[in-house]
């Protein structure tokens, strides 16, 4: 299998990622970080998938086999692993999750000692070690050099305090009714706790994980039930997380799902108004709607675009000196508080914006600006041939561009899918070319 995609290693648990693979990844991670050892500790967390038990035990076995001590903290959000890896002075952190994927998938997200996702060079090095049988066998420890593991259950408090510190001291959520959908995932304990401690009335949804219901008809990928419950309960806002709680989807009080680009636009303006937007620059990906760029330009904010993936957003943010960025899909990064997308952190900033401006969610978010028409389609495929090798591909792309349309056609880094995005200012032309693109790739790839 391809080892690293756009966000770690991911595949079907028990097939692409079985116990042997998880153990070898553990060994490879341990061997790689051995050259940078400071504390000889690696943190391991997971989401709520049943397969997490299998992968966690195998991963820990691999890490201890090459001499690393392991701290296991159980189900916790991915951004909590990033934060706690640095806060607890670990040499690295590993989150066992397949994020928004169905329960039968699983994966591994790896962080360095500073809580950052790995550089490409680190991913390549670890991949090479996984395949290096001689190096792995020569790295096994014996006697007192074999690592040990221990489980700590009370570190959740550190993350709760950290997230609450991002919320303005002069504000309270008292009087706000929030419907919270935790996707039966990693945020099912910590998310309601934080909102309740800040004073919100929380109506909980999908907070009973059973190992198989993560992301199933709930969470950021399926906000329909959330939207319905927001209207039925007359809530002020609805918030949905994904399986590892690094993504947020917002539903306004009218039951309308807020587009991710509108969400980022509102938060960028809020940060600038609070004089907290460093350099008046934000980073989004090539997936974001062009209307966001044009809207923020009128507010004196420059938009920069990175490749798809919140790690690439973060890399460009560092490069240009920005402290805010994100993806249309709901990964939002406030780098003053986090080094990865954090659904809970983002939720608190949205609520702070509403409270500070005394606006309803629909006024603050949904009606901010109009998006340009977009066509998006995700096609399931069996193989991923190089796009430029597909017969007629270059001519088809020229046809799209001659229509004055923006396009992004790429393979998913986490699933066997090709993603098609066509954008322009004429909805009819966009739809026609989008359907044509879909038909072209169905025929070309199958």
C-alpha positions as a Markdown table, in Angstrom:
| # | Residue | x | y | z |
|---|---|---|---|---|
| 1 | Unk | 0.0 | 0.0 | 0.0 |
| 2 | Unk | 1.1 | 3.6 | -0.4 |
| 3 | Unk | 2.2 | 4.5 | 3.0 |
| 4 | Unk | 1.7 | 8.3 | 3.5 |
| 5 | Unk | -1.2 | 10.2 | 1.9 |
| 6 | Unk | -2.1 | 13.8 | 2.4 |
| 7 | Unk | -2.7 | 13.1 | 6.1 |
| 8 | Unk | -0.8 | 10.2 | 7.4 |
| 9 | Unk | -1.2 | 6.5 | 6.7 |
| 10 | Unk | -4.7 | 5.3 | 6.1 |
| 11 | Unk | -6.5 | 2.2 | 4.8 |
| 12 | Unk | -8.9 | -0.6 | 5.6 |
| 13 | Unk | -8.1 | -2.0 | 9.1 |
| 14 | Unk | -7.1 | -5.6 | 9.1 |
| 15 | Unk | -6.2 | -5.5 | 5.4 |
| 16 | Unk | -4.2 | -2.4 | 4.4 |
| 17 | Unk | -3.4 | -1.7 | 8.0 |
| 18 | Unk | -3.1 | -5.0 | 9.9 |
| 19 | Unk | -1.3 | -5.8 | 13.1 |
| 20 | Unk | 1.9 | -6.6 | 11.3 |
| 21 | Unk | 1.9 | -3.3 | 9.5 |
| 22 | Unk | 1.1 | -1.3 | 12.7 |
| 23 | Unk | 3.9 | -3.0 | 14.5 |
| 24 | Unk | 6.4 | -2.2 | 11.7 |
| 25 | Unk | 5.2 | 1.4 | 11.6 |
| 26 | Unk | 5.9 | 1.5 | 15.4 |
| 27 | Unk | 9.4 | 0.2 | 14.9 |
| 28 | Unk | 10.1 | 2.6 | 12.0 |
| 29 | Unk | 8.8 | 5.6 | 14.0 |
| 30 | Unk | 10.9 | 4.6 | 16.9 |
| 31 | Unk | 14.0 | 4.1 | 14.8 |
| 32 | Unk | 13.5 | 7.4 | 13.0 |
| 33 | Unk | 13.0 | 9.5 | 16.1 |
| 34 | Unk | 15.9 | 7.7 | 17.9 |
| 35 | Unk | 18.3 | 10.1 | 16.2 |
| 36 | Unk | 16.4 | 13.0 | 17.8 |
| 37 | Unk | 15.8 | 11.5 | 21.2 |
| 38 | Unk | 15.4 | 13.8 | 24.1 |
| 39 | Unk | 13.0 | 12.1 | 26.6 |
| 40 | Unk | 12.7 | 8.6 | 25.1 |
| 41 | Unk | 8.9 | 8.9 | 25.3 |
| 42 | Unk | 6.3 | 8.7 | 22.5 |
| 43 | Unk | 2.6 | 9.6 | 23.1 |
| 44 | Unk | -0.2 | 7.4 | 21.5 |
| 45 | Unk | -3.8 | 8.3 | 21.3 |
| 46 | Unk | -6.7 | 7.0 | 19.2 |
| 47 | Unk | -10.3 | 7.6 | 18.2 |
| 48 | Unk | -13.2 | 5.2 | 19.0 |
| 49 | Unk | -12.9 | 2.6 | 16.2 |
| 50 | Unk | -13.0 | -1.0 | 17.3 |
| 51 | Unk | -9.8 | -1.6 | 15.2 |
| 52 | Unk | -8.0 | 0.9 | 17.4 |
| 53 | Unk | -7.4 | -1.8 | 20.0 |
| 54 | Unk | -5.6 | -4.0 | 17.5 |
| 55 | Unk | -3.6 | -1.2 | 16.0 |
| 56 | Unk | -2.7 | 0.4 | 19.4 |
| 57 | Unk | -1.3 | -2.8 | 20.9 |
| 58 | Unk | 0.7 | -3.7 | 17.8 |
| 59 | Unk | 2.0 | -0.1 | 17.5 |
| 60 | Unk | 3.1 | -0.1 | 21.1 |
| 61 | Unk | 4.7 | -3.5 | 20.7 |
| 62 | Unk | 6.8 | -2.1 | 17.8 |
| 63 | Unk | 7.8 | 1.1 | 19.7 |
| 64 | Unk | 8.8 | -0.8 | 22.8 |
| 65 | Unk | 10.7 | -3.4 | 20.8 |
| 66 | Unk | 13.1 | -0.7 | 19.5 |
| 67 | Unk | 13.5 | 0.8 | 23.0 |
| 68 | Unk | 10.9 | 3.6 | 23.2 |
| 69 | Unk | 8.7 | 4.2 | 26.3 |
| 70 | Unk | 5.1 | 4.8 | 25.4 |
| 71 | Unk | 2.4 | 6.9 | 27.0 |
| 72 | Unk | -1.1 | 5.7 | 26.1 |
| 73 | Unk | -3.9 | 8.1 | 26.7 |
| 74 | Unk | -6.9 | 6.4 | 24.9 |
| 75 | Unk | -9.6 | 8.2 | 22.9 |
| 76 | Unk | -8.7 | 11.9 | 22.4 |
| 77 | Unk | -9.0 | 14.3 | 19.5 |
| 78 | Unk | -6.1 | 14.5 | 17.0 |
| 79 | Unk | -5.4 | 18.2 | 18.0 |
| 80 | Unk | -5.1 | 17.1 | 21.6 |
| 81 | Unk | -2.4 | 14.6 | 20.6 |
| 82 | Unk | -0.5 | 17.4 | 18.8 |
| 83 | Unk | -0.8 | 19.6 | 21.8 |
| 84 | Unk | 0.1 | 17.0 | 24.4 |
| 85 | Unk | 3.1 | 15.6 | 22.5 |
| 86 | Unk | 4.8 | 19.0 | 22.9 |
| 87 | Unk | 3.3 | 19.8 | 26.4 |
| 88 | Unk | 4.4 | 16.5 | 27.8 |
| 89 | Unk | 7.9 | 16.8 | 26.2 |
| 90 | Unk | 7.5 | 13.6 | 24.1 |
| 91 | Unk | 9.9 | 12.9 | 21.2 |
| 92 | Unk | 6.9 | 12.2 | 19.0 |
| 93 | Unk | 3.1 | 11.5 | 19.0 |
| 94 | Unk | 0.9 | 9.1 | 17.1 |
| 95 | Unk | -2.8 | 9.4 | 16.6 |
| 96 | Unk | -4.6 | 6.2 | 15.5 |
| 97 | Unk | -7.5 | 7.4 | 13.4 |
| 98 | Unk | -9.0 | 7.5 | 9.9 |
| 99 | Unk | -10.6 | 10.8 | 10.6 |
| 100 | Unk | -13.8 | 11.2 | 8.6 |
| 101 | Unk | -13.6 | 7.7 | 7.0 |
| 102 | Unk | -16.0 | 4.9 | 7.8 |
| 103 | Unk | -15.4 | 2.7 | 10.9 |
| 104 | Unk | -13.8 | -0.1 | 8.9 |
| 105 | Unk | -10.9 | 2.1 | 7.9 |
| 106 | Unk | -8.1 | 3.3 | 10.3 |
| 107 | Unk | -4.8 | 5.0 | 10.1 |
| 108 | Unk | -1.9 | 6.7 | 11.8 |
| 109 | Unk | -1.1 | 10.4 | 12.0 |
| 110 | Unk | 2.4 | 11.2 | 13.3 |
| 111 | Unk | 3.6 | 14.3 | 15.0 |
| 112 | Unk | 7.2 | 15.5 | 15.9 |
| 113 | Unk | 8.2 | 16.7 | 19.3 |
| 114 | Unk | 6.8 | 20.2 | 18.6 |
| 115 | Unk | 3.4 | 18.8 | 17.8 |
| 116 | Unk | 3.8 | 19.4 | 14.1 |
| 117 | Unk | 2.8 | 17.0 | 11.3 |
| 118 | Unk | 5.7 | 15.4 | 9.6 |
| 119 | Unk | 7.7 | 17.0 | 6.9 |
| 120 | Unk | 7.8 | 15.1 | 3.6 |
| 121 | Unk | 11.4 | 14.1 | 4.2 |
| 122 | Unk | 10.4 | 12.5 | 7.5 |
| 123 | Unk | 7.6 | 10.6 | 5.8 |
| 124 | Unk | 9.9 | 9.3 | 3.2 |
| 125 | Unk | 12.5 | 8.2 | 5.8 |
| 126 | Unk | 9.9 | 6.3 | 7.8 |
| 127 | Unk | 8.5 | 4.6 | 4.7 |
| 128 | Unk | 12.0 | 3.5 | 3.8 |
| 129 | Unk | 12.6 | 2.1 | 7.3 |
| 130 | Unk | 9.3 | 0.1 | 7.2 |
| 131 | Unk | 10.7 | -1.7 | 4.1 |
| 132 | Unk | 14.2 | -2.2 | 5.5 |
| 133 | Unk | 14.1 | -5.6 | 7.2 |
| 134 | Unk | 17.8 | -5.6 | 8.0 |
| 135 | Unk | 17.6 | -2.2 | 9.8 |
| 136 | Unk | 14.5 | -3.2 | 11.8 |
| 137 | Unk | 16.0 | -6.4 | 13.0 |
| 138 | Unk | 19.3 | -4.8 | 13.9 |
| 139 | Unk | 17.4 | -2.2 | 16.0 |
| 140 | Unk | 15.6 | -4.7 | 18.3 |
| 141 | Unk | 16.5 | -4.1 | 22.0 |
| 142 | Unk | 17.1 | -6.7 | 24.7 |
| 143 | Unk | 17.2 | -6.8 | 28.5 |
| 144 | Unk | 16.8 | -3.4 | 30.2 |
| 145 | Unk | 16.8 | -1.5 | 26.9 |
| 146 | Unk | 13.4 | -2.8 | 25.9 |
| 147 | Unk | 10.8 | 0.0 | 26.3 |
| 148 | Unk | 7.8 | 0.0 | 28.5 |
| 149 | Unk | 4.3 | 1.5 | 28.3 |
| 150 | Unk | 1.9 | 3.0 | 30.7 |
| 151 | Unk | -1.6 | 4.3 | 30.4 |
| 152 | Unk | -2.6 | 7.7 | 31.7 |
| 153 | Unk | -6.2 | 8.6 | 31.9 |
| 154 | Unk | -6.2 | 12.1 | 33.4 |
| 155 | Unk | -4.4 | 14.2 | 30.7 |
| 156 | Unk | -7.8 | 15.2 | 29.3 |
| 157 | Unk | -7.7 | 18.1 | 31.8 |
| 158 | Unk | -4.6 | 19.6 | 30.2 |
| 159 | Unk | -6.2 | 19.8 | 26.8 |
| 160 | Unk | -9.5 | 21.2 | 28.3 |
| 161 | Unk | -7.6 | 24.0 | 30.1 |
| 162 | Unk | -5.6 | 24.8 | 26.9 |
| 163 | Unk | -8.7 | 25.1 | 24.7 |
| 164 | Unk | -10.6 | 27.2 | 27.2 |
| 165 | Unk | -7.7 | 29.6 | 27.3 |
| 166 | Unk | -8.4 | 30.4 | 23.7 |
| 167 | Unk | -11.8 | 31.8 | 24.6 |
| 168 | Unk | -11.9 | 35.5 | 25.7 |
| 169 | Unk | -11.9 | 35.9 | 29.5 |
| 170 | Unk | -14.6 | 38.6 | 29.3 |
| 171 | Unk | -17.1 | 36.3 | 27.6 |
| 172 | Unk | -19.4 | 33.5 | 28.7 |
| 173 | Unk | -21.6 | 31.0 | 26.8 |
| 174 | Unk | -24.3 | 31.5 | 29.4 |
| 175 | Unk | -27.7 | 31.7 | 27.7 |
| 176 | Unk | -26.5 | 30.0 | 24.5 |
| 177 | Unk | -28.2 | 26.8 | 23.4 |
| 178 | Unk | -25.8 | 24.7 | 21.3 |
| 179 | Unk | -26.5 | 21.4 | 19.6 |
| 180 | Unk | -23.2 | 19.4 | 19.5 |
| 181 | Unk | -22.7 | 16.4 | 17.2 |
| 182 | Unk | -19.5 | 14.5 | 18.2 |
| 183 | Unk | -19.7 | 11.9 | 15.4 |
| 184 | Unk | -19.5 | 9.1 | 18.0 |
| 185 | Unk | -15.8 | 9.9 | 17.8 |
| 186 | Unk | -12.8 | 11.1 | 19.7 |
| 187 | Unk | -14.4 | 14.3 | 20.9 |
| 188 | Unk | -17.4 | 12.7 | 22.6 |
| 189 | Unk | -16.1 | 13.4 | 26.2 |
| 190 | Unk | -14.0 | 16.5 | 25.9 |
| 191 | Unk | -16.3 | 18.5 | 23.5 |
| 192 | Unk | -19.5 | 18.7 | 25.7 |
| 193 | Unk | -17.3 | 19.2 | 28.8 |
| 194 | Unk | -15.7 | 22.3 | 27.4 |
| 195 | Unk | -18.9 | 23.9 | 26.2 |
| 196 | Unk | -20.7 | 23.2 | 29.4 |
| 197 | Unk | -17.9 | 24.5 | 31.6 |
| 198 | Unk | -18.1 | 27.8 | 29.7 |
| 199 | Unk | -21.8 | 28.0 | 30.4 |
| 200 | Unk | -23.6 | 26.8 | 27.3 |
| 201 | Unk | -26.7 | 24.7 | 27.3 |
| 202 | Unk | -25.5 | 21.7 | 25.3 |
| 203 | Unk | -27.8 | 19.3 | 23.5 |
| 204 | Unk | -25.7 | 16.3 | 22.7 |
| 205 | Unk | -25.8 | 14.2 | 19.5 |
| 206 | Unk | -23.8 | 11.1 | 18.6 |
| 207 | Unk | -21.9 | 10.8 | 21.9 |
| 208 | Unk | -22.3 | 7.0 | 22.4 |
| 209 | Unk | -19.5 | 5.3 | 20.4 |
| 210 | Unk | -19.7 | 1.5 | 20.1 |
| 211 | Unk | -16.7 | 1.0 | 17.9 |
| 212 | Unk | -18.7 | 0.8 | 14.7 |
| 213 | Unk | -20.8 | 4.0 | 14.6 |
| 214 | Unk | -18.1 | 6.6 | 14.2 |
| 215 | Unk | -19.1 | 9.0 | 11.4 |
| 216 | Unk | -22.2 | 6.9 | 10.6 |
| 217 | Unk | -25.0 | 9.2 | 9.6 |
| 218 | Unk | -23.6 | 11.8 | 11.9 |
| 219 | Unk | -20.8 | 14.3 | 12.4 |
| 220 | Unk | -19.2 | 16.7 | 10.0 |
| 221 | Unk | -19.8 | 14.4 | 7.0 |
| 222 | Unk | -23.5 | 14.0 | 7.7 |
| 223 | Unk | -25.0 | 17.2 | 9.3 |
| 224 | Unk | -28.6 | 16.5 | 8.3 |
| 225 | Unk | -29.7 | 15.3 | 11.8 |
| 226 | Unk | -27.8 | 18.2 | 13.4 |
| 227 | Unk | -29.6 | 20.7 | 11.2 |
| 228 | Unk | -33.0 | 19.2 | 12.0 |
| 229 | Unk | -32.3 | 19.1 | 15.7 |
| 230 | Unk | -31.1 | 22.7 | 15.7 |
| 231 | Unk | -34.5 | 23.8 | 14.3 |
| 232 | Unk | -36.6 | 21.5 | 16.5 |
| 233 | Unk | -34.8 | 22.6 | 19.7 |
| 234 | Unk | -34.6 | 26.3 | 18.7 |
| 235 | Unk | -30.9 | 26.3 | 19.3 |
| 236 | Unk | -28.7 | 29.2 | 18.6 |
| 237 | Unk | -26.2 | 27.2 | 16.6 |
| 238 | Unk | -25.2 | 23.6 | 15.7 |
| 239 | Unk | -21.6 | 22.3 | 15.7 |
| 240 | Unk | -20.5 | 19.0 | 14.2 |
| 241 | Unk | -17.1 | 17.4 | 14.6 |
| 242 | Unk | -15.6 | 14.6 | 12.6 |
| 243 | Unk | -14.3 | 11.3 | 13.9 |
| 244 | Unk | -11.0 | 12.7 | 15.3 |
| 245 | Unk | -12.4 | 16.2 | 16.0 |
| 246 | Unk | -10.0 | 18.1 | 13.9 |
| 247 | Unk | -12.8 | 19.4 | 11.6 |
| 248 | Unk | -15.8 | 21.6 | 12.2 |
| 249 | Unk | -19.1 | 22.1 | 10.4 |
| 250 | Unk | -21.5 | 24.8 | 11.6 |
| 251 | Unk | -25.3 | 24.9 | 11.2 |
| 252 | Unk | -27.0 | 28.3 | 11.8 |
| 253 | Unk | -30.1 | 28.8 | 13.9 |
| 254 | Unk | -32.3 | 28.4 | 10.7 |
| 255 | Unk | -30.9 | 24.9 | 10.1 |
| 256 | Unk | -28.6 | 26.0 | 7.2 |
| 257 | Unk | -25.2 | 24.4 | 6.9 |
| 258 | Unk | -22.6 | 27.2 | 6.8 |
| 259 | Unk | -20.1 | 26.8 | 3.9 |
| 260 | Unk | -16.5 | 26.3 | 5.0 |
| 261 | Unk | -15.3 | 29.3 | 3.0 |
| 262 | Unk | -17.9 | 31.6 | 4.6 |
| 263 | Unk | -16.8 | 30.3 | 8.0 |
| 264 | Unk | -13.2 | 31.2 | 7.3 |
| 265 | Unk | -14.1 | 34.6 | 5.9 |
| 266 | Unk | -16.1 | 35.5 | 9.0 |
| 267 | Unk | -13.3 | 34.3 | 11.3 |
| 268 | Unk | -10.6 | 36.2 | 9.3 |
| 269 | Unk | -12.6 | 39.4 | 9.7 |
| 270 | Unk | -13.1 | 38.8 | 13.4 |
| 271 | Unk | -9.4 | 38.3 | 14.0 |
| 272 | Unk | -8.6 | 41.5 | 12.1 |
| 273 | Unk | -11.2 | 43.5 | 14.0 |
| 274 | Unk | -9.6 | 42.1 | 17.2 |
| 275 | Unk | -6.2 | 43.2 | 15.9 |
| 276 | Unk | -5.1 | 39.5 | 16.1 |
| 277 | Unk | -4.7 | 38.7 | 12.4 |
| 278 | Unk | -1.0 | 38.7 | 11.9 |
| 279 | Unk | 0.2 | 40.5 | 8.7 |
| 280 | Unk | -3.4 | 40.6 | 7.4 |
| 281 | Unk | -2.8 | 37.3 | 5.5 |
| 282 | Unk | -4.6 | 34.0 | 5.6 |
| 283 | Unk | -4.0 | 30.7 | 3.9 |
| 284 | Unk | -6.6 | 28.5 | 2.2 |
| 285 | Unk | -6.2 | 25.6 | -0.2 |
| 286 | Unk | -6.8 | 25.4 | -3.9 |
| 287 | Unk | -10.3 | 24.0 | -3.1 |
| 288 | Unk | -11.6 | 27.3 | -1.7 |
| 289 | Unk | -14.1 | 29.4 | -3.6 |
| 290 | Unk | -12.7 | 32.4 | -5.5 |
| 291 | Unk | -15.4 | 34.6 | -4.0 |
| 292 | Unk | -13.6 | 34.3 | -0.6 |
| 293 | Unk | -10.5 | 35.9 | -2.1 |
| 294 | Unk | -12.5 | 38.8 | -3.7 |
| 295 | Unk | -14.5 | 39.4 | -0.5 |
| 296 | Unk | -11.5 | 39.5 | 1.9 |
| 297 | Unk | -9.6 | 41.7 | -0.5 |
| 298 | Unk | -12.3 | 44.4 | 0.1 |
| 299 | Unk | -11.5 | 44.0 | 3.8 |
| 300 | Unk | -7.8 | 44.5 | 3.4 |
| 301 | Unk | -7.0 | 40.8 | 3.9 |
| 302 | Unk | -4.8 | 38.9 | 1.4 |
| 303 | Unk | -5.5 | 35.2 | 0.6 |
| 304 | Unk | -2.8 | 32.7 | -0.2 |
| 305 | Unk | -3.4 | 29.2 | -1.5 |
| 306 | Unk | -1.7 | 26.0 | -0.6 |
| 307 | Unk | -2.0 | 22.4 | -1.7 |
| 308 | Unk | -5.0 | 20.4 | -0.2 |
| 309 | Unk | -4.3 | 19.2 | 3.4 |
| 310 | Unk | -4.1 | 21.1 | 6.7 |
| 311 | Unk | -0.4 | 20.3 | 7.0 |
| 312 | Unk | 0.3 | 22.2 | 3.8 |
| 313 | Unk | -1.9 | 25.1 | 5.0 |
| 314 | Unk | 0.2 | 25.2 | 8.2 |
| 315 | Unk | 3.5 | 25.1 | 6.2 |
| 316 | Unk | 2.5 | 28.1 | 4.1 |
| 317 | Unk | 1.2 | 29.9 | 7.2 |
| 318 | Unk | 4.7 | 29.6 | 8.7 |
| 319 | Unk | 6.4 | 30.7 | 5.5 |
| 320 | Unk | 4.4 | 33.9 | 5.1 |
| 321 | Unk | 4.0 | 34.6 | 8.8 |
| 322 | Unk | 0.3 | 34.2 | 9.1 |
| 323 | Unk | -1.5 | 32.9 | 12.1 |
| 324 | Unk | -4.8 | 31.8 | 10.5 |
| 325 | Unk | -5.8 | 29.5 | 7.7 |
| 326 | Unk | -7.8 | 26.4 | 6.8 |
| 327 | Unk | -9.7 | 24.3 | 4.4 |
| 328 | Unk | -13.1 | 24.5 | 2.9 |
| 329 | Unk | -13.8 | 21.1 | 4.4 |
| 330 | Unk | -13.7 | 22.4 | 7.9 |
| 331 | Unk | -10.1 | 22.1 | 9.0 |
| 332 | Unk | -9.5 | 25.6 | 10.6 |
| 333 | Unk | -6.1 | 26.5 | 12.1 |
| 334 | Unk | -5.5 | 29.2 | 14.7 |
| 335 | Unk | -1.7 | 28.8 | 15.0 |
| 336 | Unk | -1.5 | 30.9 | 18.1 |
| 337 | Unk | -3.2 | 28.0 | 19.9 |
| 338 | Unk | -2.8 | 24.9 | 17.7 |
| 339 | Unk | -0.6 | 23.4 | 15.0 |
| 340 | Unk | -3.4 | 21.5 | 13.2 |
| 341 | Unk | -7.1 | 21.9 | 12.5 |
| 342 | Unk | -9.0 | 21.8 | 15.8 |
| 343 | Unk | -12.8 | 21.6 | 15.7 |
| 344 | Unk | -13.3 | 22.6 | 19.3 |
| 345 | Unk | -11.0 | 25.5 | 19.2 |
| 346 | Unk | -12.7 | 26.7 | 16.0 |
| 347 | Unk | -16.1 | 26.3 | 17.6 |
| 348 | Unk | -15.1 | 28.6 | 20.5 |
| 349 | Unk | -13.9 | 31.3 | 18.1 |
| 350 | Unk | -17.2 | 31.1 | 16.2 |
| 351 | Unk | -19.1 | 31.5 | 19.4 |
| 352 | Unk | -16.9 | 34.4 | 20.6 |
| 353 | Unk | -17.5 | 36.1 | 17.2 |
| 354 | Unk | -21.2 | 35.8 | 17.6 |
| 355 | Unk | -21.1 | 37.1 | 21.2 |
| 356 | Unk | -18.8 | 40.0 | 20.5 |
| 357 | Unk | -20.9 | 41.2 | 17.5 |
| 358 | Unk | -24.3 | 40.3 | 19.0 |
| 359 | Unk | -25.2 | 38.6 | 15.7 |
| 360 | Unk | -27.2 | 35.5 | 15.1 |
| 361 | Unk | -25.3 | 32.7 | 13.4 |
| 362 | Unk | -27.1 | 33.3 | 10.1 |
| 363 | Unk | -26.2 | 37.0 | 10.2 |
| 364 | Unk | -22.6 | 36.4 | 11.2 |
| 365 | Unk | -21.8 | 33.5 | 8.9 |
| 366 | Unk | -24.4 | 32.3 | 6.3 |
| 367 | Unk | -25.2 | 35.7 | 4.7 |
| 368 | Unk | -21.6 | 37.1 | 4.7 |
| 369 | Unk | -21.1 | 36.9 | 0.9 |
| 370 | Unk | -22.2 | 35.0 | -2.1 |
| 371 | Unk | -20.1 | 32.1 | -3.4 |
| 372 | Unk | -19.3 | 31.7 | -7.1 |
| 373 | Unk | -21.0 | 28.6 | -8.6 |
| 374 | Unk | -19.0 | 25.4 | -8.2 |
| 375 | Unk | -19.4 | 21.9 | -9.4 |
| 376 | Unk | -17.9 | 19.2 | -7.2 |
| 377 | Unk | -17.9 | 15.5 | -7.7 |
| 378 | Unk | -16.0 | 12.6 | -6.1 |
| 379 | Unk | -15.7 | 9.5 | -8.3 |
| 380 | Unk | -14.7 | 6.1 | -6.8 |
| 381 | Unk | -12.0 | 4.5 | -8.9 |
| 382 | Unk | -9.9 | 1.3 | -8.9 |
| 383 | Unk | -6.6 | 2.8 | -10.0 |
| 384 | Unk | -4.8 | 6.2 | -10.0 |
| 385 | Unk | -3.0 | 6.5 | -13.4 |
| 386 | Unk | -1.0 | 9.7 | -13.8 |
| 387 | Unk | -3.5 | 12.3 | -15.0 |
| 388 | Unk | -1.4 | 13.6 | -17.8 |
| 389 | Unk | -1.1 | 10.1 | -19.2 |
| 390 | Unk | -4.8 | 9.8 | -19.8 |
| 391 | Unk | -5.7 | 10.0 | -23.5 |
| 392 | Unk | -7.3 | 13.4 | -24.2 |
| 393 | Unk | -6.6 | 14.9 | -20.7 |
| 394 | Unk | -4.6 | 17.9 | -21.8 |
| 395 | Unk | -7.2 | 18.8 | -24.5 |
| 396 | Unk | -10.0 | 18.5 | -22.0 |
| 397 | Unk | -8.2 | 20.8 | -19.5 |
| 398 | Unk | -7.6 | 23.3 | -22.3 |
| 399 | Unk | -11.4 | 23.2 | -23.1 |
| 400 | Unk | -12.2 | 24.0 | -19.4 |
| 401 | Unk | -9.7 | 26.9 | -19.3 |
| 402 | Unk | -10.9 | 28.3 | -22.6 |
| 403 | Unk | -14.3 | 28.7 | -20.9 |
| 404 | Unk | -12.7 | 31.0 | -18.3 |
| 405 | Unk | -13.3 | 28.4 | -15.5 |
| 406 | Unk | -11.1 | 27.6 | -12.6 |
| 407 | Unk | -10.5 | 23.9 | -12.1 |
| 408 | Unk | -9.0 | 21.5 | -9.6 |
| 409 | Unk | -8.8 | 17.8 | -10.6 |
| 410 | Unk | -6.8 | 15.6 | -8.3 |
| 411 | Unk | -6.7 | 12.2 | -6.7 |
| 412 | Unk | -7.7 | 11.9 | -3.0 |
| 413 | Unk | -4.8 | 11.4 | -0.7 |
| 414 | Unk | -6.8 | 9.3 | 1.7 |
| 415 | Unk | -9.3 | 7.4 | -0.5 |
| 416 | Unk | -9.5 | 5.7 | -3.9 |
| 417 | Unk | -11.3 | 8.6 | -5.5 |
| 418 | Unk | -10.8 | 11.3 | -8.0 |
| 419 | Unk | -12.0 | 14.7 | -7.0 |
| 420 | Unk | -13.4 | 17.2 | -9.6 |
| 421 | Unk | -13.9 | 20.9 | -8.9 |
| 422 | Unk | -15.1 | 23.4 | -11.6 |
| 423 | Unk | -15.8 | 27.0 | -10.7 |
| 424 | Unk | -16.9 | 30.1 | -12.6 |
| 425 | Unk | -19.4 | 33.0 | -12.5 |
| 426 | Unk | -21.9 | 31.4 | -14.8 |
| 427 | Unk | -23.8 | 28.6 | -13.0 |
| 428 | Unk | -25.1 | 27.0 | -16.3 |
| 429 | Unk | -21.6 | 26.9 | -17.9 |
| 430 | Unk | -20.1 | 25.5 | -14.6 |
| 431 | Unk | -22.7 | 22.7 | -14.3 |
| 432 | Unk | -22.4 | 21.7 | -18.0 |
| 433 | Unk | -18.6 | 21.5 | -17.8 |
| 434 | Unk | -18.8 | 19.7 | -14.5 |
| 435 | Unk | -21.0 | 17.0 | -15.9 |
| 436 | Unk | -18.7 | 16.8 | -18.9 |
| 437 | Unk | -15.7 | 16.3 | -16.7 |
| 438 | Unk | -17.5 | 13.6 | -14.7 |
| 439 | Unk | -18.4 | 11.7 | -17.9 |
| 440 | Unk | -14.9 | 12.1 | -19.2 |
| 441 | Unk | -13.2 | 10.6 | -16.1 |
| 442 | Unk | -15.8 | 7.9 | -15.8 |
| 443 | Unk | -14.9 | 6.8 | -19.3 |
| 444 | Unk | -11.2 | 7.4 | -19.0 |
| 445 | Unk | -10.6 | 5.7 | -15.7 |
| 446 | Unk | -13.7 | 3.6 | -15.1 |
